[in-house]
Structures are given as structure tokens and as C-alpha cells.
Amino acid sequence: MEALMTRIGVRYPIFQGGMAWVADGQLAAAVSEAGGLGIIGSGHAPASYVAEQIAIAKQHTDRPFGVNVMLLSPHVEAVIAVVAQAKVAVVTTGAGDPGRYLEPLQAAGSVVLPVVPSVALAKRMARQGVDGVIAEGMESGGHIGAMTTMALVPQVVDALAIPVIAAGGIADGRGVAAALALGACGVQMGTRFLAAAETQIHPQYQAAVLKAKDVDTLVTGQYLGHAARVLKNPMSRQYLKLEKQLALTGGDMTAVEQLGNGSLRIAVQEGDPQRGSFMAGQAAGMVRHVDPAAAILRSVVSQTLAIVGDGPLKQKVV
Ligand SMILES: Cc1cc2nc3c(=O)[nH]c(=O)nc-3n(C[C@H](O)[C@H](O)[C@H](O)COP(=O)(O)O)c2cc1C
């Protein structure tokens, strides 16, 4: 089996996670140009937005990049058509089962990598013929499962015969070296790239990430079945309080759902901590400054190489 990173054509086994509203064509191109894999986040955006971002990425880099498709998006069919037509190198999928889209995507030459939170889901995806999986631990920013990266990754590696990429809580070379030691062939980082110079998020959102300490995130949506890790702020505290109250009293959860609607967009575009969900992972405490994507990759790779030395993991890094 040809090594996954060679097949994709990336120099370093480092993906920038596709983040809804955050990861646009410009950021993805900057990461890919620097030797990693940039991934455009499509979230619930219409197919025309995704086509536009793909065109922007193609203008800025000749290197491979990816698109993250949210399978719960009302525009999913049209987004898949755009992505297949553009012959995007990698398609990562969130929130569900990409099974029925595998054939058109793989026929277009895309490597398909679903994000999985458990061994059971990883095995189901592998049976369907995906090219690998991204095992994402609950340290991550955004929507999460219940397992930690440290416990999840080796169990997924043991259960599957296809490549595994680790995500969640990785923000520097120590995390990459650890993930490779757990058996992953690469990593995906989201939170670290919230502080990339190319990331177009509201300055108040970015400042909150830089200021965050280890314990400054909380998990909302657990009672609704869609847990998400966000920074503590007035919005997330209010959301959690209301959610717990309604869960305890058996109340109607519609009010909480409404509070969450559009809250990531508000965070990204308006930076309002009263109404915005500042999604970020526990690794935010390690993110201290804004750097160009290329500098982030350089420092992560050199730290990883310093740790793995000339040992057997070195060939996984470069
Ligand atoms: C602001 C934000 C938005 C995200 N949006 C998505 C998304 O739309 N689809 C997806 O599959 N993952 C999404 N993620 C998860 C990332 O792609 C990545 O897997 C995760 O951030 C890795 O963990 P880390 O934050 O600890 O680096 C998001 C993460 C963040 C921080």
C-alpha cells in the first residue's frame, strides 16, 4: 500500500482542519503552499461558496489541498458535485457517513477521509472503502465525541488496516511526535491555525484564543446530542446553563437550539462574546501568538524532528 501522504502528495503529514466559516481558500492555500495539507471548511455554506473558495485556493497554490464536507449540510449533494468536479485531492467528512458519496469522489481521484470519534464508526467507514480515517479526540475544538485522542488513536490504529490521522489537542511538534508514536501516519490541527496570520477571524475571537488557558474551554450541546467544545464566554456559559436547566426539568430544548443557531458565524464575523460561539480546543492554552501558516509548519516540523531524531518515526515526518 502506497503511503497515504505520498499518495496525496504532501511534504509534511500535517493537515489544517477544515473549519466551518474559518478555513477559507486563502488559509488552505497558505498551508498547502508551505508543505502541509490545507483544507477548506464548507460547513453549511452553499455550493457556490465552496466553488469560490476552491478557485481561490487554486489561484494561490498548485499543491494539493482538501475540502471538508459537513454531511448534515442542506447543500451536501451540490457541494459533493462541486468538489468532485474540481477533483480536489482530499475530501474529509464530518457529522455522519460519507458512504453514498464515496463512489463519485473516489472516481474523481479524491482521497476520502471521514472524521471518526470511535472505533465502531471507524470500522464501519473502513468496511465501506474509505481511504483512511481521521480519529478525533474530545480535546478538539468544534463538534466532538467522547474519547480522548490518547486513548482513541491507538485503538483505531489496532482495529483498522487503513491509515489513521490523529486530531485533537495537537498544537506543536510534541503532539505530532506523540501521534506518530501512537501509530498515526499524520495529524490534523485546528485550534493552532485559528492563530495563523492568514486566518480571517474577528480579532476578538483570535485574541480570546491567544489568551485562553488550559481550562478555558467547555462543552456545550451534550444534552442535545451534538457536543461542541468552545471557549468559555458569556454566550457559552448562558447556553450551558439553559441547556442543563431544561434537561433537568424535561423542558423543550428549542430555545437552546435557537441560541446556538449561527453562533459560530457570529464569532467569526462579529467577534461578539455575548452571542458568538468561539469554538476552540483544549490546546488553545498552547497557542500564544499569531504566525504565518508557513512559520507554524516550520516550527512544528522542526520540533517533531528534534524529538523523533533518527529513529523509525523519522520517515513518517518528511
Ligand atoms: C472553529 C472550528 C471549527 C471547526 N469546524 C469543523 C467543521 O466544519 N468540520 C469538521 O469536520 N471539523 C471541524 N472542526 C474540527 C477541526 O477540523 C479539527 O479536527 C480539530 O480542530 C482538531 O483539534 P484541535 O482543535 O485540538 O486542533 C472545527 C474546529 C474548530 C476549532
The ligand as a Tripos MOL2 file, in Angstrom:
@<TRIPOS>MOLECULE
LIG
   31    33     1     0     0
SMALL
NO_CHARGES

@<TRIPOS>ATOM
      1 C1        -13.5640   26.8260   14.8610 C.3       1 LIG1
      2 C2        -13.5610   25.3770   14.4800 C.ar      1 LIG1
      3 C3        -14.4470   24.9350   13.5070 C.ar      1 LIG1
      4 C4        -14.4440   23.5920   13.1030 C.ar      1 LIG1
      5 N1        -15.2840   23.1960   12.1010 N.ar      1 LIG1
      6 C5        -15.2260   21.9120   11.6400 C.ar      1 LIG1
      7 C6        -16.0290   21.5190   10.5280 C.ar      1 LIG1
      8 O1        -16.7800   22.3080    9.9570 O.2       1 LIG1
      9 N2        -15.9260   20.2190   10.1180 N.ar      1 LIG1
     10 C7        -15.0820   19.3120   10.7220 C.ar      1 LIG1
     11 O2        -15.0390   18.1370   10.3180 O.2       1 LIG1
     12 N3        -14.2970   19.6810   11.7750 N.ar      1 LIG1
     13 C8        -14.3520   20.9460   12.2260 C.ar      1 LIG1
     14 N4        -13.5220   21.3410   13.2560 N.ar      1 LIG1
     15 C9        -12.5150   20.3830   13.7830 C.3       1 LIG1
     16 C10       -11.1470   20.5920   13.0970 C.3       1 LIG1
     17 O3        -11.2210   20.3270   11.7280 O.3       1 LIG1
     18 C11       -10.0520   19.7010   13.7430 C.3       1 LIG1
     19 O4        -10.3160   18.3260   13.5450 O.3       1 LIG1
     20 C12        -9.8850   19.9600   15.2210 C.3       1 LIG1
     21 O5         -9.8500   21.3590   15.4440 O.3       1 LIG1
     22 C13        -8.6190   19.3180   15.7440 C.3       1 LIG1
     23 O6         -8.4590   19.5200   17.1160 O.3       1 LIG1
     24 P1         -7.6870   20.8140   17.7490 P.3       1 LIG1
     25 O7         -8.6930   21.9090   17.7220 O.co2     1 LIG1
     26 O8         -7.3660   20.3670   19.1270 O.co2     1 LIG1
     27 O9         -6.5040   21.0790   16.8900 O.co2     1 LIG1
     28 C14       -13.5420   22.6720   13.7110 C.ar      1 LIG1
     29 C15       -12.6710   23.1270   14.7080 C.ar      1 LIG1
     30 C16       -12.6600   24.4490   15.1010 C.ar      1 LIG1
     31 C17       -11.6890   24.9050   16.1520 C.3       1 LIG1
@<TRIPOS>BOND
     1     1     2 1
     2     2     3 ar
     3     2    30 ar
     4     3     4 ar
     5     4     5 ar
     6     4    28 ar
     7     5     6 ar
     8     6     7 ar
     9     6    13 1
    10     7     8 2
    11     7     9 ar
    12     9    10 ar
    13    10    11 2
    14    10    12 ar
    15    12    13 ar
    16    13    14 ar
    17    14    15 1
    18    14    28 ar
    19    15    16 1
    20    16    17 1
    21    16    18 1
    22    18    19 1
    23    18    20 1
    24    20    21 1
    25    20    22 1
    26    22    23 1
    27    23    24 1
    28    24    25 2
    29    24    26 1
    30    24    27 1
    31    28    29 ar
    32    29    30 ar
    33    30    31 1
@<TRIPOS>SUBSTRUCTURE
     1 LIG1         1 GROUP 0 **** ****
